[in-house]
Amino acid sequence: MDKNTIIGFVLILGIIVGFSWFNRPTEEQLAAQKRYQDSVALVEFEKAQQKAVLEELENQKQFSENAFDSLTLENARNIFGDFAPSAVGNENFVSLENEKLKVTFSTKGGRVCEVELKQFTTFDSLPLILFNKDESAMEFTFLTANNRVVNTKNFFFEPIIEQTSSAEKLTMRLNAGDECYLDFVYELKENDYLLDFSIVPHNMESVLANINTIEMFWQSKLKQQEKGRKFESRYATLNYKFSADDVEKLSEMKDDSKQLTNKVKWIAFKDQFFSSILIAENDFISTSLESKVAGENTGYLKNYKADATIDFDPTGLKTTDFTFLFVPNKYKTLSEYDERFEDKDLQLKNLIPLGWTLFRWVNQYLIIPVFNFLEKYISNYGIIILLLTIFIKLIIFPFTYKSYISSAKMRVLKPQIDEINAKIPADKPMERQQATMKLYQRVGVSPMSGCLPMLFQMPILFAMFTFFPASIELRQQSFLWAQDLSSYDAILSWDVYIPLITPYFGNHISLFCLLMTITNIIYTKINMSSQAGMGDQMKMMKWMMYLMPLMFLFIFNDYASGLSYYYFISLLITIGQTYLIRLFVDEKKLLKKLEENKKKPVKKSGFMARLEEAQRQQQKAMREQMKKRK
C-alpha cells in the first residue's frame, strides 16, 4: 500500500469520526428521545393491560352475576378510572320508531347500530336496512383526568326512554359513579327522517381531562340495495361540505381518501337513492375521510370511514350537538331540509347529481318542477315521462324547425354546389370553398344556422341524461315490461362470463335500450339522406354517425330503463316532426326565394367576413410556403 493510499484512508476515517462527533445528540435530545420511547411503551402497556382486563371481565360474566371481585375492580380502575363499573355488562338493543324510520341502538357503545327506512324495500322486496350493527361503528374517544384514553365502544350504557307529545327520546347513560355520568341523548320526531343527537356531560369535571375536543370515528359498509350493482356503485359516493364552501366528494370509481384541515359542516355516506348524513352543530374541526370499493360478490358497494375532531366541553355548560339524517335522495325532500336549516347553508340538495352548473339549472328550474307537477295528477311514471318528453319537444321545436329549414336550404342548393365542384378541380380545395361560401353569401344562407339550434338544445338533452338516473321517484316503478324504471329492463340474461362483452355490456340485453338504438339508426338514416352533397370526408362522417347508436347500445344497456325509454320516445317524436315539417315546407318555393336573394345587395355577416378573412390569410400563407419551396 503506497503513501497516498494510506493518507486517503486516514482522511476518510477522520471525516467519519468528525461527522459523528459534531452530529452527536445533545443531552436535551437524548432526554426527549427517552421520554418519547417511554411514552410509546406506556401506551402499548396500557393497551395490553386494558385488553387483558376486558378479557378477564368478560370471562367472569360467564360464571357469576357479580362481574367484579376486589382485584379485578382495582385493575379495571387503573385502566378505565371512574368508568370501570361500565366496562362490563350485557349488550341489549332499544329502538325509536316513527312513520318513516326505525332506529335501533346498542347499549354497547350507546350508538345507533341499525336504521330501517320503513317506506322502502330493496329490489328483492326485503326491508331496506341502511346498515346493521356488524356493518357500522360510531365511537368517541375521551381523555380522563388521570390521563387515561377511553373509548365509548368499550362501555355499556344504561338506556332511559321518554315519550313526549311530538317525539320519542332516548338517553344512553354512561355512569362514572357519584352522580357523574355522560349522556348520549337521541330524539326522533314524528314523521321525520331526522334524528337529533347530543353528548351531555353531568358532573364530569373531575372525571374527564379539561380539554375542549374529543375524537369521533364513524364507519359504515354500504349495502347493495338495487338490481344493477355497477350502475348503483357509480352513484354511491362519500360526500362532505366545507363550512364556508360547496359540497365535495371522494372518487366514486376507485379507492380514495382525503385529510381535510378546513372545517366541515356535514359528512354523507351516500348510496344511489339513500344517504346517512351526519351534521355537526359546531363543525368538524379536522377530518380524515376514506372510501374503499367493496368486492364484486360481497353484497356491499363501498366501505366508508370518517375520523374527526369535534368540540367538547367537559363541564357540560355547552353540549356537543349533531343531527343525523337517514333520508331518501329526493330533491324535494332535501330541499325542504335546506329550508329548515336555512341559517346553516347546508346545500343538501346538491347531493343529487344533476350535472354541471348549466345542466343543473335546467333540471332545477325546468325539468324537476314540471316532473313534480305531473306526478301530482298522474300515478303512472311511464305516462309522466311521455308527457314530460312531449313538453320538452314543444319547447325546443322552434330550434328543431330552424335546423330543418337550414338543412333544406343546403339541400336545394346541392345542384349548384355540384356545379362548383365540377368546374373547380379537387386539387384546389381553397378555391372550391371560396366559391361555395360566395354562393351561400349571395343567397343569404349561413352554414352555422343549422348548428346553432342544435347547440341550444344540448343543455336540455344533457340535463335529462343526469335527471333520470338520479330520480328516486322512478325507483321500483313499473311500466310495460320494465319492472323498475330506475334500473335496466332485461329481456334476455345469461350467467356465463364473456370477455369484452360482460365487463362493458353486461350479462343482459335491455329492451328499451335496444329499441332506442334501432330508432336512432332509423333517425340517422333519415337525417343523412336529407343532407346536401357528400364528399369523401362527409361519407366517412356518415359511417361514424351510424356507429354512434351502436356505441349507445353499450353505454346505456346498464342505465335506467326510464332514461332509455325517454330517448326512445324522444327520437320517435323527432322522426314524426321531421316528416310533419316536410309536409309544410315547399322546397321549390324555398329555392325560388333563395334565387331572389341573389338579386339583392350582398350584406356580409360578421361571421362571413371573418371566415373570408381567415381564408385569405390561409391562401397567403400557402403562397409563401410555395415560394420558399421553389
Summary of the structure (lengths in Angstrom):
residues: 630
radius of gyration: 35.4
end to end distance: 72.8
largest distance: 113.2
contacts: 1880
relative contact order: 0.06
helix: 48%
strand: 25%
